[in-house]
Amino acid sequence: MKTDLTDTTASKINKALVKARRAIGTPAVGMVLTLVIVTDEENAYDALKAAGDASREHPSRTLVVIKRVSRSPRDRTQSRLDAEVRVGADAGTGETVVLRLHGEVVDHAQSVVLPLLLPDAPVVVWWPVNAPLDPANDPLGALAQRRVTDTYACEQPVKELAARADAYTPGDTDLSWTRITPWRSMLAAALDQVACQVQGVEVEGEEFNPSCELLAMWLADRLDVPVRRTRSAGPGLTAVRMDTDCGPIVLDRADGSLATLAIQGQPKRAVALKRRDTAELIAEELRRLDPDDTYASALRYGVERLKQENGGDAPAKGERNSGEREAVPAPVESVAKGPAAEATAEAPVKKAAK
């Protein structure tokens, strides 16, 4: 069921929601959270579709905030709120309200959203594109327990990661981090199968992919070993190679769907490691609403390197001809043994966590 409201108010929208629920025979509110999506007209459809798919796992009230740009000075001084209320089959398993803000109300979106939040339920704000540099201090972000951004949608992802580290507040997260959850799980499981010391790591993937940078930071942060970033044609992450004193551990995914896990002394295994769509990523983020301390630690580990390395993301002419660059520095205390010592700086050897 859809209801269009023109030049309306938050009070009228709430009444329309109640009326629509009664019309389809479900007067009770059975949603577990409020998901606020802040986007533009270009990306609204894809974001709304992803949220609708995720609502099958997390029934929620979805508020889509679209800030319309007024063309003339006169229009910019006139405030107007248009809304589209969707309940039932048109809204997945929850409720959806599409809010289009015009004029001065664009700068006060929180005053429109606040009366529409579910009482006593968590709030998650998601920026598919054009996220603020400091989500926690954004008027809409201040309403939420979790704030979801996506550095992959930025023009300069590595610079954006550095900005995210500077402004990090517990509750912030990034879909670029969510994308590497299967990689982190698989690498941790591989290390649990061996009693070896990791001496060096190489992360291979697209040059401007922030998930590759985050995975490199996470490995360096957790293992305290040198980590190299090697460029590939993608798609996304393509391989992780860990040099240990028992032999190499390689997780290779060349086609974006099926990976091969190779551990010294064991047969190679095929691993399903497909690239997930946005709906799956959002559904994963909605499963946990507490701060992600692991993400915070990994993000902060590499921020100084990112600042120094990136006046821009592209290499200078004639630079990095080998296609490799050191992604994460490690403190020099002892000489690492094995193949990694020839390609990376000297670093301490730390036993892999089991």
ZADOTI-392321 format. One record per residue (C-alpha): residue in one letter; y, x, z. Coordinates in steps of 0.001 Angstrom, whole numbers, plus 500000, padded with zeros to 6 digits. Example, Ala and Ser with C-alpha at 12.3 -4.5 7.8 and 13.67 -1.06 7.14 Angstrom:
REM ZADOTI-392321
REC|res|north|east|up
REC|A|495500|512300|507800;
REC|S|498940|513670|507140;
//
This chain:
REM ZADOTI-392321
REC|res|north|east|up
REC|M|500000|500000|500000;
REC|K|503417|501358|499007;
REC|T|506839|500264|500141;
REC|D|510064|501582|498602;
REC|L|513213|501638|500731;
REC|T|516614|502522|499263;
REC|D|519631|503566|501338;
REC|T|517646|503011|504502;
REC|T|517439|504286|508084;
REC|A|514729|505735|510337;
REC|S|514555|502435|512228;
REC|K|513830|500471|509045;
REC|I|511191|503019|508050;
REC|N|509392|502594|511385;
REC|K|509436|498807|510926;
REC|A|508032|499219|507423;
REC|L|505194|501358|508803;
REC|V|504270|498725|511396;
REC|K|504429|495944|508806;
REC|A|502256|497906|506362;
REC|R|499600|498645|509009;
REC|R|499395|494974|509926;
REC|A|499179|493976|506260;
REC|I|496083|496120|505686;
REC|G|494535|495098|509019;
REC|T|494899|498341|511006;
REC|P|497678|497786|513549;
REC|A|496505|500657|515800;
REC|V|497716|504206|515223;
REC|G|494704|506540|514975;
REC|M|496404|509774|513894;
REC|V|496127|513073|515744;
REC|L|499309|514861|514658;
REC|T|502469|514742|512571;
REC|L|502635|517010|509530;
REC|V|506169|517601|508224;
REC|I|506340|519049|504711;
REC|V|509702|520489|503661;
REC|T|509795|520975|499907;
REC|D|511570|520147|496665;
REC|E|510829|517676|493889;
REC|E|509046|520298|491788;
REC|N|506456|521114|494439;
REC|A|506278|517781|496275;
REC|Y|503332|516376|494314;
REC|D|501052|519385|494867;
REC|A|501968|519635|498556;
REC|L|501410|515926|499110;
REC|K|498039|516033|497343;
REC|A|496911|518970|499486;
REC|A|498050|517190|502663;
REC|G|496227|514024|501597;
REC|D|492983|515942|501082;
REC|A|493387|517697|504438;
REC|S|493991|514345|506175;
REC|R|490306|513470|505680;
REC|E|489588|516073|508337;
REC|H|492812|515615|510316;
REC|P|494187|512031|510158;
REC|S|497931|512469|510441;
REC|R|501318|511011|509737;
REC|T|502742|513055|506889;
REC|L|506507|513215|506496;
REC|V|507632|514777|503236;
REC|V|511264|515912|503421;
REC|I|512850|516373|499978;
REC|K|516450|517548|499988;
REC|R|518130|516295|496827;
REC|V|520976|518347|495379;
REC|S|524107|516278|494729;
REC|R|525824|517135|491464;
REC|S|529407|516166|492198;
REC|P|531673|516865|495206;
REC|R|532004|513135|495752;
REC|D|528250|512640|495974;
REC|R|527950|515509|498430;
REC|T|530162|513659|500928;
REC|Q|528135|510437|500744;
REC|S|524932|510326|502789;
REC|R|521937|508326|501655;
REC|L|518302|508197|502706;
REC|D|515636|506827|500386;
REC|A|512035|506464|501534;
REC|E|508622|505668|500175;
REC|V|506119|504411|502753;
REC|R|502412|504763|501936;
REC|V|499628|503345|504103;
REC|G|495944|502822|503419;
REC|A|494236|504150|500305;
REC|D|497532|505546|498984;
REC|A|497877|507842|502019;
REC|G|494401|509265|502550;
REC|T|493247|508569|506098;
REC|G|496716|508523|507644;
REC|E|500252|507493|506815;
REC|T|502723|509094|504450;
REC|V|506485|508764|504324;
REC|V|508363|510486|501502;
REC|L|511981|511026|502548;
REC|R|514632|511837|499958;
REC|L|517876|513017|501498;
REC|H|521194|512891|499650;
REC|G|524645|514145|500586;
REC|E|525610|515301|504063;
REC|V|522374|514101|505654;
REC|V|520638|517014|503884;
REC|D|522042|519323|506588;
REC|H|520748|517062|509367;
REC|A|517183|516398|508304;
REC|Q|515953|516736|511892;
REC|S|517906|513603|512891;
REC|V|515896|511631|510299;
REC|V|512534|513167|511126;
REC|L|512729|513006|514937;
REC|P|512482|509169|515263;
REC|L|509466|509172|512918;
REC|L|507307|511646|514863;
REC|L|504175|510275|516494;
REC|P|504677|510064|520274;
REC|D|502721|512554|522404;
REC|A|501152|514206|519352;
REC|P|501473|517786|518066;
REC|V|503916|518516|515238;
REC|V|503229|520966|512405;
REC|V|505936|521907|509888;
REC|W|504884|523352|506524;
REC|W|507170|524962|503935;
REC|P|505188|525333|500657;
REC|V|508193|527156|499128;
REC|N|511645|528345|500197;
REC|A|510780|528814|503857;
REC|P|513579|529912|506224;
REC|L|513569|533538|507332;
REC|D|513304|532423|510964;
REC|P|511165|529247|511011;
REC|A|511322|528806|514788;
REC|N|515124|528603|514752;
REC|D|515236|526197|511832;
REC|P|516262|522675|513005;
REC|L|512994|521224|511708;
REC|G|510895|524185|512818;
REC|A|512227|523769|516360;
REC|L|510453|520395|516548;
REC|A|507012|521899|515879;
REC|Q|504230|523629|517781;
REC|R|503048|525291|514568;
REC|R|505141|526485|511624;
REC|V|503322|527254|508367;
REC|T|504874|529336|505592;
REC|D|503469|531053|502499;
REC|T|504744|534495|501531;
REC|Y|502688|534305|498336;
REC|A|505272|531806|497021;
REC|C|508130|534301|497494;
REC|E|509630|536548|494833;
REC|Q|509218|539676|496994;
REC|P|506213|539054|499250;
REC|V|506163|542435|501000;
REC|K|509827|542190|501952;
REC|E|509143|538669|503165;
REC|L|506330|539966|505404;
REC|A|508772|542398|506997;
REC|A|511221|539549|507643;
REC|R|508436|537426|509123;
REC|A|507524|540250|511504;
REC|D|511122|540621|512685;
REC|A|511490|536879|513329;
REC|Y|507971|536151|514570;
REC|T|507691|533498|517284;
REC|P|504371|532320|518757;
REC|G|503278|529395|516613;
REC|D|504287|530951|513277;
REC|T|501593|531484|510667;
REC|D|501236|532225|506970;
REC|L|498843|530818|504373;
REC|S|498527|534367|503021;
REC|W|496859|535187|506343;
REC|T|494678|532069|506170;
REC|R|493403|533130|502737;
REC|I|491724|536224|504183;
REC|T|489772|534449|506954;
REC|P|486457|534659|505016;
REC|W|487085|538343|504294;
REC|R|487756|539108|507936;
REC|S|484662|537188|509033;
REC|M|482429|538944|506517;
REC|L|483737|542438|507334;
REC|A|483341|541857|511069;
REC|A|479788|540596|510529;
REC|A|478976|543662|508394;
REC|L|480156|546024|511135;
REC|D|478056|544142|513691;
REC|Q|474933|545098|511722;
REC|V|475432|548853|512057;
REC|A|476130|551288|514869;
REC|C|478496|553550|512983;
REC|Q|481946|555019|513290;
REC|V|484444|553848|510700;
REC|Q|486419|556784|509330;
REC|G|488576|555260|506615;
REC|V|489128|552053|504667;
REC|E|490317|551191|501175;
REC|V|491626|547706|500302;
REC|E|491760|546870|496595;
REC|G|493698|543950|495137;
REC|E|496722|542739|493213;
REC|E|499833|544784|493859;
REC|F|502122|541929|494853;
REC|N|499585|539947|496850;
REC|P|500609|539664|500532;
REC|S|497044|538818|501592;
REC|C|496006|542336|500560;
REC|E|498757|543825|502707;
REC|L|497822|541640|505695;
REC|L|494151|542575|505421;
REC|A|495071|546278|505299;
REC|M|497290|545877|508367;
REC|W|494573|543990|510237;
REC|L|491933|546650|509532;
REC|A|494248|549481|510549;
REC|D|495321|547619|513683;
REC|R|491786|546794|514807;
REC|L|489932|549961|513731;
REC|D|492712|552533|514218;
REC|V|491776|554413|511041;
REC|P|493622|555308|507811;
REC|V|493779|552446|505300;
REC|R|494652|552847|501620;
REC|R|495888|550118|499301;
REC|T|494605|550404|495734;
REC|R|495895|548225|492923;
REC|S|493638|546127|490693;
REC|A|494096|543377|488134;
REC|G|492845|540783|490611;
REC|P|492358|537926|491048;
REC|G|493681|538347|494581;
REC|L|491627|540637|496783;
REC|T|488874|542356|494833;
REC|A|487204|544860|497179;
REC|V|487142|546498|500603;
REC|R|485395|549828|501091;
REC|M|484758|551232|504573;
REC|D|483633|554835|504929;
REC|T|481425|555344|508001;
REC|D|479302|558210|509293;
REC|C|476254|556121|508288;
REC|G|477413|555671|504710;
REC|P|479798|553320|502902;
REC|I|480090|549568|503467;
REC|V|481451|547804|500383;
REC|L|482478|544172|499949;
REC|D|483247|543714|496248;
REC|R|484494|540500|494611;
REC|A|485432|541064|490994;
REC|D|485455|537484|489718;
REC|G|487223|535596|492515;
REC|S|484183|533572|493593;
REC|L|481005|535592|494229;
REC|A|481080|538849|496192;
REC|T|478494|541585|496751;
REC|L|478002|543138|500183;
REC|A|476491|546626|500093;
REC|I|475514|548425|503312;
REC|Q|473889|551861|503256;
REC|G|470140|551559|503748;
REC|Q|470060|547788|503147;
REC|P|469574|545729|499989;
REC|K|472701|544355|498325;
REC|R|473506|540747|499124;
REC|A|475430|538115|497187;
REC|V|478085|536382|499290;
REC|A|479987|533194|498439;
REC|L|483626|534212|498756;
REC|K|485511|531885|496457;
REC|R|489281|531567|496354;
REC|R|490173|528431|498308;
REC|D|492687|525788|497301;
REC|T|495722|524782|499351;
REC|A|494046|521723|500881;
REC|E|491338|523902|502463;
REC|L|493933|526352|503772;
REC|I|496037|523601|505373;
REC|A|492935|521980|506874;
REC|E|492021|525314|508486;
REC|E|495504|525752|509934;
REC|L|495447|522257|511423;
REC|R|492236|523031|513330;
REC|R|494091|525254|515770;
REC|L|497548|524636|517156;
REC|D|497744|527542|519604;
REC|P|499534|530805|518719;
REC|D|497559|533237|516558;
REC|D|497842|536531|518437;
REC|T|495660|538393|515935;
REC|Y|498022|537479|513105;
REC|A|501020|538559|515176;
REC|S|499455|541947|515965;
REC|A|498501|542629|512342;
REC|L|501893|541506|511023;
REC|R|503827|543745|513392;
REC|Y|501626|546764|512807;
REC|G|502829|547393|509289;
REC|V|506393|546132|509343;
REC|E|508054|549551|509683;
REC|R|506056|550914|506766;
REC|L|506954|547879|504697;
REC|K|510666|548322|505414;
REC|Q|510637|551991|504460;
REC|E|508496|551549|501373;
REC|N|510166|548513|499851;
REC|G|513713|548548|498620;
REC|G|511858|546455|495992;
REC|D|508218|545747|495355;
REC|A|507921|547566|492020;
REC|P|507264|551335|491942;
REC|A|509884|553647|490546;
REC|K|509400|555005|487041;
REC|G|506864|557829|486999;
REC|E|505825|557113|490600;
REC|R|502291|556382|491870;
REC|N|500590|557333|488627;
REC|S|497251|557430|490386;
REC|G|497440|553715|491158;
REC|E|497047|554387|494875;
REC|R|499394|554435|497799;
REC|E|498900|554749|501499;
REC|A|499376|551288|502915;
REC|V|499099|551791|506645;
REC|P|499833|555000|508569;
REC|A|497674|556107|511471;
REC|P|498451|558586|514279;
REC|V|497169|562129|513732;
REC|E|494980|563395|516546;
REC|S|491723|564668|515047;
REC|V|490169|565258|511649;
REC|A|488142|562390|510208;
REC|K|484775|563303|508699;
REC|G|483477|561882|505457;
REC|P|484919|560866|502085;
REC|A|487953|559172|503549;
REC|A|489273|562471|504847;
REC|E|489880|563763|501328;
REC|A|492058|560820|500249;
REC|T|493962|559878|503390;
REC|A|495864|561452|506241;
REC|E|493987|562793|509248;
REC|A|493325|560129|511869;
REC|P|491224|559595|514997;
REC|V|487732|558224|514647;
REC|K|487114|555020|516532;
REC|K|483748|553320|516972;
REC|A|483634|549926|515256;
REC|A|483737|546999|517616;
REC|K|480527|545055|517938;
//
